[in-house]
C-alpha cells in the first residue's frame, strides 16, 4: 500500500506534464484551445480523470500489471494548426517525448545521488522513488505510442493512412478505452509494454553511468 501511496503523486506529476506538453505545442502550432480552456496549468485539479488517474492505476497495481494511467486529455483542435499534418505529429509526440525527458532527468538525479550524495543513506526511499519515476515515465511514453485510438500513436498513424481508411480507424476511439482495459486484463498489454520499457530502462541507466 505504501508503494501505491508513493506512486500516485509520481503518476499525477508525469501525466500532467504529458498533457500540458500537448497543449503548449498545440498553442505553438496555432491552436489556443487548451490555453483558453485553462488547461495549460500544473494545478492537478483540471487534469484529473477519476478512471485514468486513480481507479485504473489502482487496478493495475492490484493485478500486478504495468502500473500507469492518464490525465484528462487537453482539448486540441487540429484544424487550427498552421500546418495540419506536421502539427498533428508534433502535438502527438509532445506528450511521450516529455515523459521520456522526465525519465532521463530522474535517471540523472539517481546517478548524481549515488555518486555524490550521502542522502541515499539518510533517505533510502529516494533511490526507489527515482527508479519508479524512470520506469513510470518510460511506460507512459511507450503506452501512449501504441496505435490504439485515442492514444497518441494512433493520431500519428492516422495521418499516414489512406483517406478512405483513416476515418474508419479514427472511429475506434469510442471503444479504444475498452480495448486497452481488455488487453490489460488479458495480460497482453504488459507483453507489449514491458520489452521496450526494459530495454530503454537498461539503456538509459547505462548511458547516464558512462
Order of alpha helices (4+ residues) and beta strands (2+ residues): alpha-alpha-alpha-alpha-alpha-alpha-alpha-alpha-alpha-alpha
